[in-house]
Amino acid sequence: MTTTVAEPVFLDTSLLVAASVRLHPGNQAARTYLAKLAERETPTCISPQVCREFLVVLTRQPVEGRRFTVEEGLAALESGRSHVH
């Protein structure tokens, strides 16, 4: 019996931002994509740079009319990291 292991999928800043902001035009597509990865148990990864970019995007400029607090940005990052396995 041969077991194959899928290559990890790198999650970038734009995907995590779209999945985290309900009013983002790509929200549903991003959430659906992450759900499919989880359903298929596809390994995922993010880099420290993506984590930094994610926090900067959410807290320093409005995203779809909303600026997140640092606490909200950290909570959203933690939620996004729950997709990483």
N, CA, C and O atoms as a Maestro MAE file, in Angstrom:
{
 s_m_m2io_version
 :::
 2.0.0
}

f_m_ct {
 s_m_title
 :::
 protein
 m_atom[340] {
  # First column is atom index #
  i_m_mmod_type
  r_m_x_coord
  r_m_y_coord
  r_m_z_coord
  i_m_residue_number
  s_m_chain_name
  s_m_pdb_residue_name
  s_m_pdb_atom_name
  i_m_atomic_number
  :::
  1 25 0.851 -1.172 0.000 1 A "MET " " N  " 7
  2 3 0.000 0.000 0.000 1 A "MET " " CA " 6
  3 2 0.896 1.234 0.000 1 A "MET " " C  " 6
  4 15 1.818 1.342 0.809 1 A "MET " " O  " 8
  5 25 0.623 2.144 -0.896 2 A "THR " " N  " 7
  6 3 1.387 3.379 -0.997 2 A "THR " " CA " 6
  7 2 0.540 4.530 -0.479 2 A "THR " " C  " 6
  8 15 -0.620 4.690 -0.858 2 A "THR " " O  " 8
  9 25 1.135 5.317 0.383 3 A "THR " " N  " 7
  10 3 0.455 6.498 0.900 3 A "THR " " CA " 6
  11 2 1.085 7.724 0.268 3 A "THR " " C  " 6
  12 15 2.304 7.891 0.287 3 A "THR " " O  " 8
  13 25 0.252 8.568 -0.284 4 A "THR " " N  " 7
  14 3 0.772 9.799 -0.863 4 A "THR " " CA " 6
  15 2 0.451 10.958 0.074 4 A "THR " " C  " 6
  16 15 -0.609 11.008 0.697 4 A "THR " " O  " 8
  17 25 1.377 11.861 0.150 5 A "VAL " " N  " 7
  18 3 1.189 13.042 0.980 5 A "VAL " " CA " 6
  19 2 1.142 14.253 0.056 5 A "VAL " " C  " 6
  20 15 2.038 14.474 -0.758 5 A "VAL " " O  " 8
  21 25 0.094 15.016 0.202 6 A "ALA " " N  " 7
  22 3 -0.058 16.212 -0.645 6 A "ALA " " CA " 6
  23 2 0.971 17.260 -0.252 6 A "ALA " " C  " 6
  24 15 1.333 17.395 0.917 6 A "ALA " " O  " 8
  25 25 1.426 17.990 -1.242 7 A "GLU " " N  " 7
  26 3 2.313 19.120 -0.980 7 A "GLU " " CA " 6
  27 2 1.520 20.191 -0.225 7 A "GLU " " C  " 6
  28 15 0.349 20.417 -0.528 7 A "GLU " " O  " 8
  29 25 2.141 20.844 0.745 8 A "PRO " " N  " 7
  30 3 1.424 21.913 1.455 8 A "PRO " " CA " 6
  31 2 1.049 23.057 0.508 8 A "PRO " " C  " 6
  32 15 1.775 23.360 -0.439 8 A "PRO " " O  " 8
  33 25 -0.074 23.670 0.776 9 A "VAL " " N  " 7
  34 3 -0.541 24.826 0.017 9 A "VAL " " CA " 6
  35 2 -0.201 26.064 0.841 9 A "VAL " " C  " 6
  36 15 -0.581 26.168 2.008 9 A "VAL " " O  " 8
  37 25 0.517 27.001 0.223 10 A "PHE " " N  " 7
  38 3 0.895 28.239 0.890 10 A "PHE " " CA " 6
  39 2 -0.287 29.203 0.860 10 A "PHE " " C  " 6
  40 15 -0.833 29.497 -0.203 10 A "PHE " " O  " 8
  41 25 -0.672 29.688 2.030 11 A "LEU " " N  " 7
  42 3 -1.779 30.637 2.131 11 A "LEU " " CA " 6
  43 2 -1.199 32.049 2.159 11 A "LEU " " C  " 6
  44 15 -0.404 32.385 3.036 11 A "LEU " " O  " 8
  45 25 -1.604 32.870 1.192 12 A "ASP " " N  " 7
  46 3 -1.038 34.212 1.126 12 A "ASP " " CA " 6
  47 2 -1.934 35.245 1.810 12 A "ASP " " C  " 6
  48 15 -3.060 34.959 2.216 12 A "ASP " " O  " 8
  49 25 -1.396 36.431 1.920 13 A "THR " " N  " 7
  50 3 -2.073 37.513 2.628 13 A "THR " " CA " 6
  51 2 -3.451 37.801 2.045 13 A "THR " " C  " 6
  52 15 -4.426 37.925 2.786 13 A "THR " " O  " 8
  53 25 -3.535 37.907 0.733 14 A "SER " " N  " 7
  54 3 -4.817 38.286 0.117 14 A "SER " " CA " 6
  55 2 -5.908 37.252 0.400 14 A "SER " " C  " 6
  56 15 -7.067 37.615 0.602 14 A "SER " " O  " 8
  57 25 -5.555 36.001 0.417 15 A "LEU " " N  " 7
  58 3 -6.536 34.952 0.729 15 A "LEU " " CA " 6
  59 2 -7.007 35.074 2.173 15 A "LEU " " C  " 6
  60 15 -8.207 35.009 2.442 15 A "LEU " " O  " 8
  61 25 -6.077 35.250 3.095 16 A "LEU " " N  " 7
  62 3 -6.449 35.350 4.507 16 A "LEU " " CA " 6
  63 2 -7.262 36.608 4.794 16 A "LEU " " C  " 6
  64 15 -8.194 36.574 5.598 16 A "LEU " " O  " 8
  65 25 -6.914 37.720 4.141 17 A "VAL " " N  " 7
  66 3 -7.696 38.950 4.320 17 A "VAL " " CA " 6
  67 2 -9.106 38.738 3.786 17 A "VAL " " C  " 6
  68 15 -10.080 39.066 4.463 17 A "VAL " " O  " 8
  69 25 -9.222 38.200 2.595 18 A "ALA " " N  " 7
  70 3 -10.554 37.965 2.006 18 A "ALA " " CA " 6
  71 2 -11.394 37.050 2.894 18 A "ALA " " C  " 6
  72 15 -12.589 37.286 3.077 18 A "ALA " " O  " 8
  73 25 -10.784 36.024 3.437 19 A "ALA " " N  " 7
  74 3 -11.522 35.078 4.289 19 A "ALA " " CA " 6
  75 2 -11.918 35.703 5.627 19 A "ALA " " C  " 6
  76 15 -12.874 35.255 6.259 19 A "ALA " " O  " 8
  77 25 -11.195 36.725 6.060 20 A "SER " " N  " 7
  78 3 -11.420 37.322 7.378 20 A "SER " " CA " 6
  79 2 -12.393 38.489 7.392 20 A "SER " " C  " 6
  80 15 -12.927 38.832 8.447 20 A "SER " " O  " 8
  81 25 -12.633 39.102 6.243 21 A "VAL " " N  " 7
  82 3 -13.475 40.300 6.177 21 A "VAL " " CA " 6
  83 2 -14.774 39.940 5.458 21 A "VAL " " C  " 6
  84 15 -14.783 39.715 4.248 21 A "VAL " " O  " 8
  85 25 -15.863 39.889 6.215 22 A "ARG " " N  " 7
  86 3 -17.146 39.459 5.646 22 A "ARG " " CA " 6
  87 2 -17.593 40.275 4.449 22 A "ARG " " C  " 6
  88 15 -18.204 39.730 3.529 22 A "ARG " " O  " 8
  89 25 -17.304 41.566 4.439 23 A "LEU " " N  " 7
  90 3 -17.741 42.415 3.335 23 A "LEU " " CA " 6
  91 2 -16.784 42.397 2.145 23 A "LEU " " C  " 6
  92 15 -17.057 43.026 1.123 23 A "LEU " " O  " 8
  93 25 -15.686 41.695 2.265 24 A "HIS " " N  " 7
  94 3 -14.718 41.605 1.163 24 A "HIS " " CA " 6
  95 2 -15.378 40.869 -0.002 24 A "HIS " " C  " 6
  96 15 -16.041 39.855 0.214 24 A "HIS " " O  " 8
  97 25 -15.210 41.358 -1.235 25 A "PRO " " N  " 7
  98 3 -15.841 40.701 -2.390 25 A "PRO " " CA " 6
  99 2 -15.417 39.240 -2.568 25 A "PRO " " C  " 6
  100 15 -16.175 38.446 -3.124 25 A "PRO " " O  " 8
  101 25 -14.240 38.881 -2.114 26 A "GLY " " N  " 7
  102 3 -13.764 37.506 -2.264 26 A "GLY " " CA " 6
  103 2 -13.988 36.642 -1.048 26 A "GLY " " C  " 6
  104 15 -13.463 35.530 -0.975 26 A "GLY " " O  " 8
  105 25 -14.769 37.137 -0.074 27 A "ASN " " N  " 7
  106 3 -14.945 36.407 1.178 27 A "ASN " " CA " 6
  107 2 -15.483 34.999 0.981 27 A "ASN " " C  " 6
  108 15 -14.894 34.040 1.481 27 A "ASN " " O  " 8
  109 25 -16.575 34.859 0.270 28 A "GLN " " N  " 7
  110 3 -17.194 33.536 0.112 28 A "GLN " " CA " 6
  111 2 -16.260 32.572 -0.614 28 A "GLN " " C  " 6
  112 15 -16.125 31.416 -0.212 28 A "GLN " " O  " 8
  113 25 -15.622 33.036 -1.669 29 A "ALA " " N  " 7
  114 3 -14.708 32.173 -2.420 29 A "ALA " " CA " 6
  115 2 -13.522 31.748 -1.556 29 A "ALA " " C  " 6
  116 15 -13.108 30.590 -1.598 29 A "ALA " " O  " 8
  117 25 -12.975 32.680 -0.773 30 A "ALA " " N  " 7
  118 3 -11.835 32.357 0.090 30 A "ALA " " CA " 6
  119 2 -12.239 31.357 1.163 30 A "ALA " " C  " 6
  120 15 -11.511 30.401 1.429 30 A "ALA " " O  " 8
  121 25 -13.395 31.573 1.781 31 A "ARG " " N  " 7
  122 3 -13.856 30.662 2.836 31 A "ARG " " CA " 6
  123 2 -14.159 29.272 2.260 31 A "ARG " " C  " 6
  124 15 -13.876 28.257 2.896 31 A "ARG " " O  " 8
  125 25 -14.730 29.233 1.067 32 A "THR " " N  " 7
  126 3 -15.022 27.951 0.417 32 A "THR " " CA " 6
  127 2 -13.725 27.215 0.118 32 A "THR " " C  " 6
  128 15 -13.626 26.009 0.346 32 A "THR " " O  " 8
  129 25 -12.731 27.935 -0.393 33 A "TYR " " N  " 7
  130 3 -11.436 27.329 -0.710 33 A "TYR " " CA " 6
  131 2 -10.774 26.763 0.552 33 A "TYR " " C  " 6
  132 15 -10.276 25.637 0.540 33 A "TYR " " O  " 8
  133 25 -10.768 27.538 1.632 34 A "LEU " " N  " 7
  134 3 -10.176 27.051 2.884 34 A "LEU " " CA " 6
  135 2 -10.934 25.839 3.425 34 A "LEU " " C  " 6
  136 15 -10.326 24.908 3.953 34 A "LEU " " O  " 8
  137 25 -12.252 25.852 3.296 35 A "ALA " " N  " 7
  138 3 -13.052 24.711 3.761 35 A "ALA " " CA " 6
  139 2 -12.731 23.456 2.958 35 A "ALA " " C  " 6
  140 15 -12.658 22.363 3.518 35 A "ALA " " O  " 8
  141 25 -12.540 23.606 1.645 36 A "LYS " " N  " 7
  142 3 -12.191 22.451 0.813 36 A "LYS " " CA " 6
  143 2 -10.820 21.906 1.176 36 A "LYS " " C  " 6
  144 15 -10.622 20.691 1.212 36 A "LYS " " O  " 8
  145 25 -9.872 22.797 1.447 37 A "LEU " " N  " 7
  146 3 -8.549 22.333 1.872 37 A "LEU " " CA " 6
  147 2 -8.654 21.537 3.172 37 A "LEU " " C  " 6
  148 15 -8.038 20.481 3.316 37 A "LEU " " O  " 8
  149 25 -9.435 22.050 4.108 38 A "ALA " " N  " 7
  150 3 -9.607 21.356 5.391 38 A "ALA " " CA " 6
  151 2 -10.316 20.017 5.198 38 A "ALA " " C  " 6
  152 15 -9.933 19.014 5.800 38 A "ALA " " O  " 8
  153 25 -11.343 20.006 4.364 39 A "GLU " " N  " 7
  154 3 -12.099 18.777 4.103 39 A "GLU " " CA " 6
  155 2 -11.202 17.695 3.501 39 A "GLU " " C  " 6
  156 15 -11.320 16.516 3.835 39 A "GLU " " O  " 8
  157 25 -10.319 18.110 2.623 40 A "ARG " " N  " 7
  158 3 -9.409 17.158 1.963 40 A "ARG " " CA " 6
  159 2 -8.156 16.885 2.795 40 A "ARG " " C  " 6
  160 15 -7.288 16.108 2.397 40 A "ARG " " O  " 8
  161 25 -8.077 17.544 3.969 41 A "GLU " " N  " 7
  162 3 -6.927 17.413 4.858 41 A "GLU " " CA " 6
  163 2 -5.622 17.770 4.150 41 A "GLU " " C  " 6
  164 15 -4.578 17.160 4.379 41 A "GLU " " O  " 8
  165 25 -5.717 18.775 3.285 42 A "THR " " N  " 7
  166 3 -4.546 19.267 2.574 42 A "THR " " CA " 6
  167 2 -3.691 20.077 3.542 42 A "THR " " C  " 6
  168 15 -4.197 20.994 4.189 42 A "THR " " O  " 8
  169 25 -2.413 19.755 3.649 43 A "PRO " " N  " 7
  170 3 -1.553 20.557 4.539 43 A "PRO " " CA " 6
  171 2 -1.429 21.977 4.003 43 A "PRO " " C  " 6
  172 15 -1.333 22.188 2.794 43 A "PRO " " O  " 8
  173 25 -1.431 22.934 4.900 44 A "THR " " N  " 7
  174 3 -1.292 24.333 4.516 44 A "THR " " CA " 6
  175 2 -0.200 24.979 5.351 44 A "THR " " C  " 6
  176 15 0.167 24.474 6.412 44 A "THR " " O  " 8
  177 25 0.312 26.096 4.865 45 A "CYS " " N  " 7
  178 3 1.332 26.820 5.622 45 A "CYS " " CA " 6
  179 2 1.243 28.300 5.316 45 A "CYS " " C  " 6
  180 15 0.747 28.707 4.265 45 A "CYS " " O  " 8
  181 25 1.734 29.102 6.255 46 A "ILE " " N  " 7
  182 3 1.882 30.542 6.058 46 A "ILE " " CA " 6
  183 2 3.251 30.923 6.594 46 A "ILE " " C  " 6
  184 15 3.845 30.198 7.392 46 A "ILE " " O  " 8
  185 25 3.737 32.055 6.151 47 A "SER " " N  " 7
  186 3 5.050 32.510 6.603 47 A "SER " " CA " 6
  187 2 4.895 33.630 7.628 47 A "SER " " C  " 6
  188 15 3.834 34.247 7.724 47 A "SER " " O  " 8
  189 25 5.962 33.894 8.396 48 A "PRO " " N  " 7
  190 3 5.914 35.045 9.302 48 A "PRO " " CA " 6
  191 2 5.643 36.346 8.551 48 A "PRO " " C  " 6
  192 15 4.975 37.236 9.076 48 A "PRO " " O  " 8
  193 25 6.155 36.461 7.331 49 A "GLN " " N  " 7
  194 3 5.922 37.670 6.529 49 A "GLN " " CA " 6
  195 2 4.430 37.845 6.234 49 A "GLN " " C  " 6
  196 15 3.916 38.961 6.296 49 A "GLN " " O  " 8
  197 25 3.739 36.759 5.918 50 A "VAL " " N  " 7
  198 3 2.294 36.836 5.666 50 A "VAL " " CA " 6
  199 2 1.572 37.277 6.932 50 A "VAL " " C  " 6
  200 15 0.638 38.077 6.864 50 A "VAL " " O  " 8
  201 25 1.992 36.769 8.078 51 A "CYS " " N  " 7
  202 3 1.368 37.185 9.342 51 A "CYS " " CA " 6
  203 2 1.527 38.683 9.547 51 A "CYS " " C  " 6
  204 15 0.569 39.360 9.918 51 A "CYS " " O  " 8
  205 25 2.717 39.206 9.310 52 A "ARG " " N  " 7
  206 3 2.962 40.655 9.452 52 A "ARG " " CA " 6
  207 2 2.123 41.446 8.456 52 A "ARG " " C  " 6
  208 15 1.471 42.423 8.824 52 A "ARG " " O  " 8
  209 25 2.142 41.023 7.196 53 A "GLU " " N  " 7
  210 3 1.367 41.731 6.168 53 A "GLU " " CA " 6
  211 2 -0.116 41.738 6.511 53 A "GLU " " C  " 6
  212 15 -0.785 42.761 6.368 53 A "GLU " " O  " 8
  213 25 -0.621 40.618 6.957 54 A "PHE " " N  " 7
  214 3 -2.030 40.482 7.315 54 A "PHE " " CA " 6
  215 2 -2.404 41.512 8.382 54 A "PHE " " C  " 6
  216 15 -3.408 42.212 8.248 54 A "PHE " " O  " 8
  217 25 -1.596 41.603 9.437 55 A "LEU " " N  " 7
  218 3 -1.890 42.558 10.508 55 A "LEU " " CA " 6
  219 2 -1.802 43.997 10.019 55 A "LEU " " C  " 6
  220 15 -2.617 44.832 10.411 55 A "LEU " " O  " 8
  221 25 -0.828 44.299 9.172 56 A "VAL " " N  " 7
  222 3 -0.696 45.657 8.634 56 A "VAL " " CA " 6
  223 2 -1.907 46.010 7.781 56 A "VAL " " C  " 6
  224 15 -2.472 47.095 7.919 56 A "VAL " " O  " 8
  225 25 -2.303 45.104 6.905 57 A "VAL " " N  " 7
  226 3 -3.449 45.379 6.025 57 A "VAL " " CA " 6
  227 2 -4.710 45.627 6.847 57 A "VAL " " C  " 6
  228 15 -5.450 46.571 6.573 57 A "VAL " " O  " 8
  229 25 -4.960 44.797 7.842 58 A "LEU " " N  " 7
  230 3 -6.201 44.950 8.605 58 A "LEU " " CA " 6
  231 2 -6.203 46.156 9.536 58 A "LEU " " C  " 6
  232 15 -7.252 46.757 9.769 58 A "LEU " " O  " 8
  233 25 -5.038 46.516 10.069 59 A "THR " " N  " 7
  234 3 -5.029 47.556 11.110 59 A "THR " " CA " 6
  235 2 -4.602 48.935 10.625 59 A "THR " " C  " 6
  236 15 -4.823 49.918 11.332 59 A "THR " " O  " 8
  237 25 -4.004 49.040 9.456 60 A "ARG " " N  " 7
  238 3 -3.481 50.340 9.026 60 A "ARG " " CA " 6
  239 2 -4.267 50.993 7.904 60 A "ARG " " C  " 6
  240 15 -4.090 52.180 7.631 60 A "ARG " " O  " 8
  241 25 -5.122 50.240 7.261 61 A "GLN " " N  " 7
  242 3 -5.915 50.835 6.185 61 A "GLN " " CA " 6
  243 2 -7.294 50.199 6.199 61 A "GLN " " C  " 6
  244 15 -7.435 49.030 6.558 61 A "GLN " " O  " 8
  245 25 -8.303 50.950 5.816 62 A "PRO " " N  " 7
  246 3 -9.639 50.355 5.788 62 A "PRO " " CA " 6
  247 2 -9.723 49.232 4.738 62 A "PRO " " C  " 6
  248 15 -9.245 49.375 3.613 62 A "PRO " " O  " 8
  249 25 -10.326 48.145 5.128 63 A "VAL " " N  " 7
  250 3 -10.592 47.033 4.210 63 A "VAL " " CA " 6
  251 2 -12.107 46.946 4.095 63 A "VAL " " C  " 6
  252 15 -12.802 46.629 5.060 63 A "VAL " " O  " 8
  253 25 -12.604 47.231 2.900 64 A "GLU " " N  " 7
  254 3 -14.054 47.268 2.656 64 A "GLU " " CA " 6
  255 2 -14.749 48.172 3.676 64 A "GLU " " C  " 6
  256 15 -15.801 47.831 4.218 64 A "GLU " " O  " 8
  257 25 -14.131 49.342 3.926 65 A "GLY " " N  " 7
  258 3 -14.738 50.339 4.789 65 A "GLY " " CA " 6
  259 2 -14.521 50.141 6.275 65 A "GLY " " C  " 6
  260 15 -15.091 50.871 7.086 65 A "GLY " " O  " 8
  261 25 -13.709 49.172 6.644 66 A "ARG " " N  " 7
  262 3 -13.522 48.876 8.068 66 A "ARG " " CA " 6
  263 2 -12.039 48.786 8.397 66 A "ARG " " C  " 6
  264 15 -11.270 48.163 7.665 66 A "ARG " " O  " 8
  265 25 -11.646 49.407 9.494 67 A "ARG " " N  " 7
  266 3 -10.283 49.277 10.003 67 A "ARG " " CA " 6
  267 2 -10.356 48.469 11.301 67 A "ARG " " C  " 6
  268 15 -11.115 48.810 12.209 67 A "ARG " " O  " 8
  269 25 -9.576 47.412 11.381 68 A "PHE " " N  " 7
  270 3 -9.569 46.541 12.541 68 A "PHE " " CA " 6
  271 2 -8.660 47.114 13.629 68 A "PHE " " C  " 6
  272 15 -7.669 47.778 13.326 68 A "PHE " " O  " 8
  273 25 -8.996 46.857 14.890 69 A "THR " " N  " 7
  274 3 -8.077 47.173 15.977 69 A "THR " " CA " 6
  275 2 -6.979 46.113 15.968 69 A "THR " " C  " 6
  276 15 -7.120 45.074 15.323 69 A "THR " " O  " 8
  277 25 -5.901 46.370 16.675 70 A "VAL " " N  " 7
  278 3 -4.824 45.381 16.763 70 A "VAL " " CA " 6
  279 2 -5.363 44.082 17.364 70 A "VAL " " C  " 6
  280 15 -5.033 42.992 16.897 70 A "VAL " " O  " 8
  281 25 -6.181 44.201 18.387 71 A "GLU " " N  " 7
  282 3 -6.747 43.001 19.036 71 A "GLU " " CA " 6
  283 2 -7.600 42.198 18.057 71 A "GLU " " C  " 6
  284 15 -7.519 40.970 18.020 71 A "GLU " " O  " 8
  285 25 -8.421 42.898 17.261 72 A "GLU " " N  " 7
  286 3 -9.249 42.217 16.261 72 A "GLU " " CA " 6
  287 2 -8.375 41.575 15.189 72 A "GLU " " C  " 6
  288 15 -8.649 40.461 14.740 72 A "GLU " " O  " 8
  289 25 -7.322 42.281 14.780 73 A "GLY " " N  " 7
  290 3 -6.405 41.732 13.785 73 A "GLY " " CA " 6
  291 2 -5.721 40.470 14.285 73 A "GLY " " C  " 6
  292 15 -5.590 39.493 13.549 73 A "GLY " " O  " 8
  293 25 -5.281 40.495 15.549 74 A "LEU " " N  " 7
  294 3 -4.642 39.304 16.130 74 A "LEU " " CA " 6
  295 2 -5.630 38.143 16.239 74 A "LEU " " C  " 6
  296 15 -5.272 36.994 15.979 74 A "LEU " " O  " 8
  297 25 -6.868 38.443 16.622 75 A "ALA " " N  " 7
  298 3 -7.885 37.385 16.707 75 A "ALA " " CA " 6
  299 2 -8.176 36.801 15.327 75 A "ALA " " C  " 6
  300 15 -8.340 35.589 15.185 75 A "ALA " " O  " 8
  301 25 -8.240 37.664 14.310 76 A "ALA " " N  " 7
  302 3 -8.485 37.188 12.948 76 A "ALA " " CA " 6
  303 2 -7.307 36.359 12.454 76 A "ALA " " C  " 6
  304 15 -7.492 35.353 11.770 76 A "ALA " " O  " 8
  305 25 -6.086 36.787 12.804 77 A "LEU " " N  " 7
  306 3 -4.905 36.017 12.420 77 A "LEU " " CA " 6
  307 2 -4.924 34.643 13.068 77 A "LEU " " C  " 6
  308 15 -4.626 33.644 12.414 77 A "LEU " " O  " 8
  309 25 -5.262 34.585 14.318 78 A "GLU " " N  " 7
  310 3 -5.334 33.306 15.024 78 A "GLU " " CA " 6
  311 2 -6.400 32.416 14.386 78 A "GLU " " C  " 6
  312 15 -6.203 31.211 14.230 78 A "GLU " " O  " 8
  313 25 -7.515 33.013 14.025 79 A "SER " " N  " 7
  314 3 -8.563 32.249 13.352 79 A "SER " " CA " 6
  315 2 -8.062 31.710 12.007 79 A "SER " " C  " 6
  316 15 -8.310 30.554 11.662 79 A "SER " " O  " 8
  317 25 -7.361 32.552 11.260 80 A "GLY " " N  " 7
  318 3 -6.792 32.114 9.976 80 A "GLY " " CA " 6
  319 2 -5.748 31.039 10.165 80 A "GLY " " C  " 6
  320 15 -5.645 30.121 9.350 80 A "GLY " " O  " 8
  321 25 -4.973 31.140 11.227 81 A "ARG " " N  " 7
  322 3 -3.946 30.138 11.490 81 A "ARG " " CA " 6
  323 2 -4.568 28.796 11.870 81 A "ARG " " C  " 6
  324 15 -3.914 27.759 11.763 81 A "ARG " " O  " 8
  325 25 -5.827 28.809 12.312 82 A "SER " " N  " 7
  326 3 -6.456 27.527 12.640 82 A "SER " " CA " 6
  327 2 -6.652 26.667 11.399 82 A "SER " " C  " 6
  328 15 -6.862 25.458 11.499 82 A "SER " " O  " 8
  329 25 -6.580 27.305 10.212 83 A "HIS " " N  " 7
  330 3 -6.679 26.552 8.952 83 A "HIS " " CA " 6
  331 2 -5.351 25.907 8.579 83 A "HIS " " C  " 6
  332 15 -5.287 25.062 7.686 83 A "HIS " " O  " 8
  333 25 -4.295 26.312 9.271 84 A "VAL " " N  " 7
  334 3 -2.960 25.790 8.947 84 A "VAL " " CA " 6
  335 2 -2.742 24.515 9.738 84 A "VAL " " C  " 6
  336 15 -2.848 24.494 10.964 84 A "VAL " " O  " 8
  337 25 -2.436 23.454 9.011 85 A "HIS " " N  " 7
  338 3 -2.163 22.167 9.689 85 A "HIS " " CA " 6
  339 2 -1.122 21.391 8.951 85 A "HIS " " C  " 6
  340 15 -0.762 20.290 9.368 85 A "HIS " " O  " 8
  :::
 }
 m_bond[339] {
  # First column is bond index #
  i_m_from
  i_m_to
  i_m_order
  :::
  1 1 2 1
  2 2 3 1
  3 3 4 2
  4 3 5 1
  5 5 6 1
  6 6 7 1
  7 7 8 2
  8 7 9 1
  9 9 10 1
  10 10 11 1
  11 11 12 2
  12 11 13 1
  13 13 14 1
  14 14 15 1
  15 15 16 2
  16 15 17 1
  17 17 18 1
  18 18 19 1
  19 19 20 2
  20 19 21 1
  21 21 22 1
  22 22 23 1
  23 23 24 2
  24 23 25 1
  25 25 26 1
  26 26 27 1
  27 27 28 2
  28 27 29 1
  29 29 30 1
  30 30 31 1
  31 31 32 2
  32 31 33 1
  33 33 34 1
  34 34 35 1
  35 35 36 2
  36 35 37 1
  37 37 38 1
  38 38 39 1
  39 39 40 2
  40 39 41 1
  41 41 42 1
  42 42 43 1
  43 43 44 2
  44 43 45 1
  45 45 46 1
  46 46 47 1
  47 47 48 2
  48 47 49 1
  49 49 50 1
  50 50 51 1
  51 51 52 2
  52 51 53 1
  53 53 54 1
  54 54 55 1
  55 55 56 2
  56 55 57 1
  57 57 58 1
  58 58 59 1
  59 59 60 2
  60 59 61 1
  61 61 62 1
  62 62 63 1
  63 63 64 2
  64 63 65 1
  65 65 66 1
  66 66 67 1
  67 67 68 2
  68 67 69 1
  69 69 70 1
  70 70 71 1
  71 71 72 2
  72 71 73 1
  73 73 74 1
  74 74 75 1
  75 75 76 2
  76 75 77 1
  77 77 78 1
  78 78 79 1
  79 79 80 2
  80 79 81 1
  81 81 82 1
  82 82 83 1
  83 83 84 2
  84 83 85 1
  85 85 86 1
  86 86 87 1
  87 87 88 2
  88 87 89 1
  89 89 90 1
  90 90 91 1
  91 91 92 2
  92 91 93 1
  93 93 94 1
  94 94 95 1
  95 95 96 2
  96 95 97 1
  97 97 98 1
  98 98 99 1
  99 99 100 2
  100 99 101 1
  101 101 102 1
  102 102 103 1
  103 103 104 2
  104 103 105 1
  105 105 106 1
  106 106 107 1
  107 107 108 2
  108 107 109 1
  109 109 110 1
  110 110 111 1
  111 111 112 2
  112 111 113 1
  113 113 114 1
  114 114 115 1
  115 115 116 2
  116 115 117 1
  117 117 118 1
  118 118 119 1
  119 119 120 2
  120 119 121 1
  121 121 122 1
  122 122 123 1
  123 123 124 2
  124 123 125 1
  125 125 126 1
  126 126 127 1
  127 127 128 2
  128 127 129 1
  129 129 130 1
  130 130 131 1
  131 131 132 2
  132 131 133 1
  133 133 134 1
  134 134 135 1
  135 135 136 2
  136 135 137 1
  137 137 138 1
  138 138 139 1
  139 139 140 2
  140 139 141 1
  141 141 142 1
  142 142 143 1
  143 143 144 2
  144 143 145 1
  145 145 146 1
  146 146 147 1
  147 147 148 2
  148 147 149 1
  149 149 150 1
  150 150 151 1
  151 151 152 2
  152 151 153 1
  153 153 154 1
  154 154 155 1
  155 155 156 2
  156 155 157 1
  157 157 158 1
  158 158 159 1
  159 159 160 2
  160 159 161 1
  161 161 162 1
  162 162 163 1
  163 163 164 2
  164 163 165 1
  165 165 166 1
  166 166 167 1
  167 167 168 2
  168 167 169 1
  169 169 170 1
  170 170 171 1
  171 171 172 2
  172 171 173 1
  173 173 174 1
  174 174 175 1
  175 175 176 2
  176 175 177 1
  177 177 178 1
  178 178 179 1
  179 179 180 2
  180 179 181 1
  181 181 182 1
  182 182 183 1
  183 183 184 2
  184 183 185 1
  185 185 186 1
  186 186 187 1
  187 187 188 2
  188 187 189 1
  189 189 190 1
  190 190 191 1
  191 191 192 2
  192 191 193 1
  193 193 194 1
  194 194 195 1
  195 195 196 2
  196 195 197 1
  197 197 198 1
  198 198 199 1
  199 199 200 2
  200 199 201 1
  201 201 202 1
  202 202 203 1
  203 203 204 2
  204 203 205 1
  205 205 206 1
  206 206 207 1
  207 207 208 2
  208 207 209 1
  209 209 210 1
  210 210 211 1
  211 211 212 2
  212 211 213 1
  213 213 214 1
  214 214 215 1
  215 215 216 2
  216 215 217 1
  217 217 218 1
  218 218 219 1
  219 219 220 2
  220 219 221 1
  221 221 222 1
  222 222 223 1
  223 223 224 2
  224 223 225 1
  225 225 226 1
  226 226 227 1
  227 227 228 2
  228 227 229 1
  229 229 230 1
  230 230 231 1
  231 231 232 2
  232 231 233 1
  233 233 234 1
  234 234 235 1
  235 235 236 2
  236 235 237 1
  237 237 238 1
  238 238 239 1
  239 239 240 2
  240 239 241 1
  241 241 242 1
  242 242 243 1
  243 243 244 2
  244 243 245 1
  245 245 246 1
  246 246 247 1
  247 247 248 2
  248 247 249 1
  249 249 250 1
  250 250 251 1
  251 251 252 2
  252 251 253 1
  253 253 254 1
  254 254 255 1
  255 255 256 2
  256 255 257 1
  257 257 258 1
  258 258 259 1
  259 259 260 2
  260 259 261 1
  261 261 262 1
  262 262 263 1
  263 263 264 2
  264 263 265 1
  265 265 266 1
  266 266 267 1
  267 267 268 2
  268 267 269 1
  269 269 270 1
  270 270 271 1
  271 271 272 2
  272 271 273 1
  273 273 274 1
  274 274 275 1
  275 275 276 2
  276 275 277 1
  277 277 278 1
  278 278 279 1
  279 279 280 2
  280 279 281 1
  281 281 282 1
  282 282 283 1
  283 283 284 2
  284 283 285 1
  285 285 286 1
  286 286 287 1
  287 287 288 2
  288 287 289 1
  289 289 290 1
  290 290 291 1
  291 291 292 2
  292 291 293 1
  293 293 294 1
  294 294 295 1
  295 295 296 2
  296 295 297 1
  297 297 298 1
  298 298 299 1
  299 299 300 2
  300 299 301 1
  301 301 302 1
  302 302 303 1
  303 303 304 2
  304 303 305 1
  305 305 306 1
  306 306 307 1
  307 307 308 2
  308 307 309 1
  309 309 310 1
  310 310 311 1
  311 311 312 2
  312 311 313 1
  313 313 314 1
  314 314 315 1
  315 315 316 2
  316 315 317 1
  317 317 318 1
  318 318 319 1
  319 319 320 2
  320 319 321 1
  321 321 322 1
  322 322 323 1
  323 323 324 2
  324 323 325 1
  325 325 326 1
  326 326 327 1
  327 327 328 2
  328 327 329 1
  329 329 330 1
  330 330 331 1
  331 331 332 2
  332 331 333 1
  333 333 334 1
  334 334 335 1
  335 335 336 2
  336 335 337 1
  337 337 338 1
  338 338 339 1
  339 339 340 2
  :::
 }
}
